[in-house]
Amino acid sequence: MNAAARLLNQGVLPRSWVISTFFDKTQVPLVMMVFAVVVSALGVIYVANTARSLNANIQQAMTERQQLHVQWGQLLLEKSTWTMQARIQNTAEGKFNMIVPSSKSVVVITSER
């Protein structure tokens, strides 16, 4: 502990004398300005950190969006593969023993109005 702090703790120097010695009326505006600068600097640091965090979140969301877009395209391709006429016909013939009817057994009904 330094000498001034020891004197303050022992009560030899009154606190008002220390305050009036180090902070007279001409230094009050300077102390207020230093305080304002420190608060402003802390505000800038906070805003910069928040902006970086939000930017990282946006980048992550955009990456996820791109991956979902690619997956959507793959699912559309898979859907078109599963619904191809030839595949449906092969499945019907193989699994369910269905056959394509001959042209003689097909009856076309038309409505006349």
Contacts in CASP RR format, 6 or more apart in sequence:
PFRMAT RR
TARGET T0000
AUTHOR 0000-0000-0000
METHOD contacts of the structure
MODEL  1
MNAAARLLNQGVLPRSWVISTFFDKTQVPLVMMVFAVVVSALGVIYVANT
ARSLNANIQQAMTERQQLHVQWGQLLLEKSTWTMQARIQNTAEGKFNMIV
PSSKSVVVITSER
1 9 0 8 1.000
4 13 0 8 1.000
4 18 0 8 1.000
7 13 0 8 1.000
8 15 0 8 1.000
8 18 0 8 1.000
23 31 0 8 1.000
81 87 0 8 1.000
89 100 0 8 1.000
92 98 0 8 1.000
93 99 0 8 1.000
END
